[in-house]
């Protein structure tokens, strides 16, 4: 019997394999963003309150009926040093008719996702910059970020390449327009 020779894995492939095999403590989540593995603890109550308020408004006001998934793993195209980025937005919205969340896979492509939402974490630059670039590369039409530190809500739109071409920033308390397929004004009065 002869042994088959295997080519050694590249550094990027080793990182991806290690990431996919990672087991995190209950409630924690791991992401692979731009060649870095990030592990974050369970979110605070205020973090969840803001997400709940957004999901409630989307359910009540959106022109297109939306499915919502908290902490859904997305695979986005390569960027930086990483062969694939694996990100977990706080909330993913997709038209209900697409039924994107009906599978058993941990990670899904971005095709059909209408909007992702993030509340800034303890390292807000990752949400403001690295994740923004990941979502733009994935072609996700809208990225809504609730920035705790700056007390702002920002909507990024028109993804092109590594970034979004349009953004609208409002302080907490000021409404922000969500374009189609949502087509409603998101109220942020109780974010402050």
N, C-alpha and C positions, 0 to 999 in steps of 0.2 A: 504494500500500500504506500502510495507516495503522498507526501504532505503538499498542500497547495500554498504557494507564497501569496501573502497579502501585502498590498501596498500600505505603508503606514498612513494613519489618518493625519490630516493637516491639523494645525492648531485650531482653526475654526470648526472643523468637524468634531474634534475632541471636546471643545467647549459646548457645542450643540448636544452631543451625546450625554455629556455630564449634566447639562441643564435638564434634558428630557428625563433623566433617571433620578433627578433630585426629589427627595421627599421632604416636605416642609411640615412643621408642626401644625396641628389643627387650627384653622382660622387664618393662618398666614398664607401669603401667596408669593409665588416666584415669577419673575419676568426676565426675559433675555432681551436687552435693549442696547443696540449699538455695541455689542461685544461685552457687555457687563451683565452679570447675573445680579438681580435685585430682589431681595426678600423683604416684604413689608408686613407689619403686624395687622391685626384686625382694626378696622376703622373706628373712629370716635362716633358718638351719638350725633353730634352736629353734622358731621360728614354724611351720615345716613339720612338725617332730616332733610338736608338740601337735595339729595338724590330723590328722596320720596316726593318732595314738592314738585320737582321737575317731572317725574314719572306720572304723577297725578294730573298735572296740567296737560301732558302729552295725551294721556288716556281720555281726558275730557274734551280737549280742544282741537286735536290734530285733524286736519282735513282727510288724511289717509290713516286708517286704523293701523296702529303700530304694535308689533311684538316688542317686548323689552326683556333683556337678560342682564342680570347683574354678574359681574366678574366672568364674562365669557371670554375665553382665550382666542385671540386672533393671531394668525400668521400674516406678517406683512413682508413685502419684498425686501431683499437684501439692502443693507446700507452700512456704511462704516466698515468695521472689521468682521462683522458677523454674517454668516451665510444666510441666515434667516432671523428675523426678529420675532419674538413671541411676546406679545403684550396683552395685558388684561385690563381693559377699560373698566371704570366703575359701572357704567351702563352702556349697553349697545342697543340701538333702536333699528329695526328693520320692518318694512311693510309686512303685515300679518299674512297677506296672500302669498308671500314668498316662502313662509314656513322654514326659515333658515336654521332655527334652533332644534329641529327634529332629527337629531342624529346622536350617536354615542361618542363621537370624537371629542377630545379635550380641546383641540385647536381647530379653528375653521378659517377659511380664506375670507377676505373682506368683501367679496362680490355680493352686492345687494344690500350691504349695510348702509343705512341712511344717515345715521349720526352716532358718534360716540361722545360720552360725557366723562369728564374727570373732575374731581375735587383735588386741589393740590395737596401733596403729601408733605412729609417732613423735609423732603428734598424737592422743593417746587420747580427748580430749573429743569428737572427731568420731564415734568408734565408740560411746562411752558415751551420747551425746546425739543428735546429728544423724542418725546411721544408725538408732538405735533408733526415732526418730520416723518415719523413712522406712519402716522395716519394719512398724511398727504401722499406718501409713496404707495400706500394701499388703495388710494383713490376714493377714500371715504369722503363723501360730499361735504359733511358738516362735522366740526369738532367744537364742542362747547366745553369751556373750562371755567370752573368756579375757583377763583384765586383767593384763598383765605387771607394771605398776608397783605395783598393789595386791596382786598374787599371789592373785587370786580368780577364781572361775568363777561367773558369774551367768546364770541362766535367766530370761528374761522371757516371760510368757504372757498370754493373754487380751487380744489387741489390741482397742482401742476408740478410734476417732478417731485422735488424734496420739500415743497412748502405749499402753503395756501396763498392765493393771490389777493384775497380780501379778508378783512377782519373788522369786527364791530365790538367795541369795548364799552361797557356801561358800569357805573358804580352800583354797589348793592342798593336796592331800593328803586332803581330805574328799570323800566321794562326793556326788553330786547326782542326784536322781530326774528322769528324763525321762518325762513322761506319754505317753499314747497319742498317736499311733500307735506310738511307740517302746517305751514300757512297760518300761523297765529302769533300773538304777542305773548311772550313768556314774562310773567310777573315775577319780580325778585324782591318785592316789598318785605317779605319776612326772612330774607337772607341775613340782614344786619343783626 
